[in-house]
């Protein structure tokens, strides 16, 4: 999903003989939507008549090359490198031209001011050099986003202190902020804002369409005895692109965390109905939206962790990831709502009445084999969808599997999930519940201990075993207690006779100690559950003794040696000698 924008542009040379302003907007191709929309306005500086060249090349190269930058670059990094390259090119050309004097003894130079803005996701990034300007119109207020780089505010002090092409070292001002539907961004040259008062500029920028507003700004500037080129670029935001992780992280850094909420408190149009959960890191509230009565779950940081940047980054990642994987299809997952105009930092989820599988197992609720297979099939489908997105859940267990009153089984809690874009603090976190973690995760070798989609499948296998039998296949595991894995689990059918043999084989394959014997993908596990007895899996092989305990041979050798030595001592001491 890309931006829905209304763009208007007007530029007139006025009383000047040459139009040295230049502006443009870059729209992404379908495969470039992740880069967003870029707009730029430049005002060439007259020095030998080459200001027009500087303005045009600066704007056009920026609009063209921006979409060639790596998608992994931060917007400020991309803009800084592109502007620096253009500045170096202009400075080099100016040095060469300085050696050539025209007939009047003047050196030719090519410089320009520049104001550029990039709209990505739910945020904007502004780059600024010189005395062109950018304004934001929001809720009836017109806010300047730039500060002029000039010697002073009076006309006789209007010499530029910064310009593209002026110095080898160019310092660019950057500003980041959020974008809301209804925002209007206005970029102007000094031929417009240098003539119009702030109130007049605000009133004209709000007129009609973006094109009508830009035409009105330029026309009014020139009719007010403007003596310079007049250019205005107006961008109205009618619809937002999909939020990016950077948007969520920016909210996490900038917004405050609400203090402990009480029942009846109202936050951003939502009334708190109950505090459902608090663990010293997060608080979860049941809230009701006042405008439509929808019941939602609001997750925020505990006030004791409000200033922890790592916890903020992890909650921002959870909110962004949940919104991305549920924006088109939320079956088997809990839909996450993108928050707009939020006054504090939180994540917002659909609320589903019901119980977790953990609660039901603790209450000794019994499930028939058919119920378990049907429910597990739905959970595996949801897990497979996560894996297709490149997401590893990392904490599959009964407490994170929920049955709603609507009869839908759902996976909960993406708080420790890996997406490839997670913050470093989350990536290095040894997350998960020990009894559901595959044994190789406790190895010292990082290459062996790394988390993969198979880690989720093992955890789901442990959950399925517990679902059927009420027991854990390897018992309660403490961190690094790998001795528990030195025996194969008892087949579920020996603990529950109504479990069919085909399901025995599926469960035992899912929780096999050897990773090579387990299911490789969620689709493979799903196929085994769907086929059932019609095409059963072969019985998994028992793990050899050396596989269960690599030092077993040494133990056997030590035992045999000890027995041999005891026999030898007995023979030497007690047997008669001839």
JOHU-V973301 format. One record per residue. N is the residue number from 0. OMEGA is omega in degrees with one decimal (NA if undefined). Layout:
N;OMEGA
N;OMEGA
This chain:
0;-179.4
1;-178.5
2;168.2
3;-172.7
4;169.8
5;-172.7
6;174.9
7;-177.6
8;176.3
9;-179.6
10;178.8
11;-177.6
12;180.0
13;-178.7
14;179.2
15;-179.9
16;-176.7
17;174.4
18;-177.7
19;172.6
20;174.8
21;-179.6
22;178.5
23;178.7
24;177.0
25;178.1
26;-176.6
27;168.6
28;-177.9
29;-179.1
30;-178.1
31;-174.5
32;-179.8
33;-179.7
34;179.4
35;-177.5
36;178.6
37;175.9
38;-178.1
39;175.5
40;-179.6
41;178.3
42;-177.9
43;179.7
44;-176.7
45;174.0
46;-174.6
47;175.9
48;-175.4
49;179.4
50;-179.9
51;178.8
52;-179.0
53;-178.9
54;-177.3
55;-177.8
56;-179.6
57;-179.2
58;-174.9
59;178.3
60;179.8
61;-179.7
62;-178.0
63;-170.9
64;-178.6
65;-177.3
66;174.9
67;178.5
68;178.8
69;-179.7
70;-179.3
71;-179.7
72;169.9
73;-176.8
74;-179.7
75;177.8
76;-179.9
77;-179.2
78;-177.2
79;-178.8
80;179.9
81;-179.9
82;178.4
83;178.8
84;177.6
85;178.9
86;179.9
87;179.9
88;-179.9
89;179.7
90;179.7
91;178.6
92;179.1
93;178.4
94;-179.3
95;-178.5
96;-178.2
97;-179.9
98;-179.0
99;-179.0
100;175.7
101;-173.5
102;180.0
103;176.0
104;-179.9
105;174.8
106;178.2
107;179.1
108;-177.1
109;-177.9
110;179.2
111;167.8
112;-179.6
113;168.5
114;-177.7
115;179.3
116;176.7
117;175.2
118;179.6
119;178.8
120;179.2
121;-177.9
122;175.6
123;173.8
124;-176.7
125;174.1
126;-172.2
127;173.3
128;174.4
129;-173.6
130;163.1
131;-173.4
132;172.6
133;177.8
134;173.5
135;174.5
136;-179.2
137;176.5
138;176.2
139;179.1
140;177.8
141;-174.4
142;174.3
143;179.8
144;-176.2
145;175.3
146;-176.3
147;174.7
148;-179.4
149;-179.3
150;-178.9
151;-174.8
152;-178.6
153;-173.7
154;-178.8
155;179.6
156;-169.6
157;176.1
158;-177.0
159;173.2
160;176.0
161;174.5
162;176.0
163;-178.1
164;-176.9
165;-175.9
166;175.5
167;-179.1
168;-179.8
169;176.5
170;-177.7
171;174.1
172;177.5
173;178.2
174;176.6
175;178.3
176;-179.5
177;177.2
178;178.5
179;175.0
180;-176.9
181;177.1
182;172.5
183;176.3
184;-177.9
185;174.7
186;-177.1
187;169.8
188;-176.8
189;174.4
190;176.4
191;-175.1
192;176.1
193;-178.5
194;-174.7
195;172.7
196;-174.8
197;-178.4
198;179.0
199;178.7
200;178.8
201;-178.5
202;-178.8
203;-179.3
204;-179.1
205;-176.3
206;166.6
207;179.6
208;178.9
209;179.4
210;177.7
211;179.5
212;-179.4
213;176.6
214;-178.6
215;-179.9
216;-178.2
217;-178.8
218;-179.6
219;179.7
220;-178.2
221;178.8
222;178.0
223;177.8
224;175.1
225;-175.6
226;-175.9
227;170.5
228;179.9
229;-178.2
230;177.0
231;176.2
232;-175.0
233;-179.7
234;176.2
235;-178.6
236;-179.5
237;178.5
238;-176.0
239;170.1
240;177.1
241;-178.7
242;176.4
243;176.7
244;179.7
245;177.6
246;179.2
247;179.6
248;178.2
249;175.5
250;180.0
251;179.1
252;-168.6
253;-174.2
254;175.8
255;173.1
256;-178.3
257;173.6
258;-176.5
259;-177.2
260;177.8
261;177.4
262;-178.2
263;176.8
264;-179.7
265;178.7
266;176.3
267;177.3
268;179.0
269;179.9
270;179.6
271;178.5
272;179.0
273;168.6
274;-171.1
275;-170.0
276;173.8
277;-177.5
278;-178.5
279;175.8
280;-178.8
281;168.2
282;178.5
283;-178.1
284;168.5
285;-175.9
286;177.9
287;178.6
288;-172.7
289;-174.0
290;-178.8
291;176.9
292;-178.9
293;178.2
294;-176.2
295;173.8
296;-179.1
297;-179.7
298;179.2
299;179.1
300;170.1
301;-175.7
302;177.6
303;180.0
304;-173.8
305;-176.5
306;-178.2
307;-176.8
308;-180.0
309;177.3
310;176.9
311;-179.0
312;-178.7
313;177.3
314;176.5
315;178.3
316;179.3
317;-179.6
318;179.7
319;-177.4
320;179.5
321;178.8
322;-178.0
323;-174.9
324;-180.0
325;-173.8
326;180.0
327;-177.1
328;-177.1
329;-179.4
330;179.7
331;178.8
332;178.5
333;-177.8
334;177.7
335;-178.6
336;174.0
337;-177.4
338;177.1
339;180.0
340;179.8
341;178.2
342;175.9
343;-171.2
344;177.6
345;171.8
346;-172.6
347;-176.4
348;168.4
349;176.2
350;177.5
351;173.6
352;179.7
353;-177.5
354;171.8
355;176.1
356;178.3
357;178.2
358;-178.1
359;178.2
360;177.1
361;178.2
362;178.5
363;177.6
364;-177.6
365;176.5
366;172.9
367;179.2
368;179.9
369;178.2
370;-179.9
371;-178.6
372;-179.5
373;179.6
374;-179.7
375;177.7
376;178.2
377;179.6
378;179.7
379;177.7
380;179.3
381;179.4
382;177.1
383;177.4
384;176.4
385;-177.9
386;176.6
387;175.2
388;-177.0
389;-175.8
390;172.4
391;-173.6
392;177.0
393;179.4
394;175.3
395;178.4
396;-177.9
397;-179.1
398;-179.8
399;173.8
400;-169.3
401;173.7
402;-179.8
403;176.1
404;177.5
405;178.7
406;-177.7
407;173.0
408;-177.3
409;170.3
410;179.3
411;162.9
412;172.0
413;-173.7
414;180.0
415;-178.0
416;176.4
417;-178.9
418;-171.0
419;177.7
420;-178.7
421;176.7
422;-176.9
423;-178.8
424;178.0
425;-177.9
426;-176.5
427;-179.5
428;178.0
429;-170.7
430;177.4
431;178.5
432;-169.3
433;-176.0
434;-177.9
435;-177.6
436;179.7
437;-171.2
438;-177.6
439;177.8
440;-180.0
441;179.0
442;179.7
443;-178.1
444;-178.7
445;179.8
446;179.9
447;-173.1
448;-176.2
449;-177.8
450;180.0
451;174.9
452;177.1
453;176.5
454;176.9
455;-178.4
456;175.7
457;-179.9
458;177.7
459;175.3
460;176.5
461;178.9
462;179.6
463;176.7
464;180.0
465;179.4
466;-177.1
467;-169.3
468;-174.9
469;-179.0
470;174.0
471;-174.9
472;-179.4
473;-178.0
474;178.0
475;-176.8
476;171.0
477;-178.5
478;176.9
479;179.1
480;-173.0
481;177.4
482;179.9
483;-175.9
484;-176.6
485;172.9
486;175.7
487;178.8
488;173.8
489;179.0
490;-178.3
491;-177.4
492;177.8
493;176.6
494;-179.8
495;-171.5
496;-178.0
497;175.9
498;-178.5
499;-177.0
500;-178.8
501;178.8
502;172.2
503;-176.7
504;179.2
505;-177.0
506;-178.1
507;176.0
508;-178.6
509;-176.2
510;179.9
511;-179.7
512;-179.2
513;-177.2
514;-178.5
515;-179.9
516;-175.6
517;173.2
518;-179.4
519;-177.6
520;175.5
521;179.1
522;178.3
523;177.6
524;179.7
525;179.9
526;179.2
527;178.7
528;-177.9
529;-179.9
530;176.5
531;-176.2
532;-177.6
533;176.3
534;-173.8
535;174.3
536;173.7
537;-178.2
538;178.5
539;-179.6
540;174.6
541;179.2
542;178.5
543;-178.5
544;-179.4
545;176.6
546;179.4
547;-177.1
548;-175.7
549;-178.5
550;-177.3
551;-179.5
552;178.0
553;178.1
554;179.3
555;180.0
556;179.6
557;179.9
558;179.0
559;179.4
560;180.0
561;178.5
562;180.0
563;-179.7
564;176.5
565;176.9
566;-179.6
567;178.4
568;178.3
569;-178.9
570;-178.3
571;-173.7
572;-167.9
573;-176.7
574;-178.8
575;-179.9
576;-178.9
577;NA
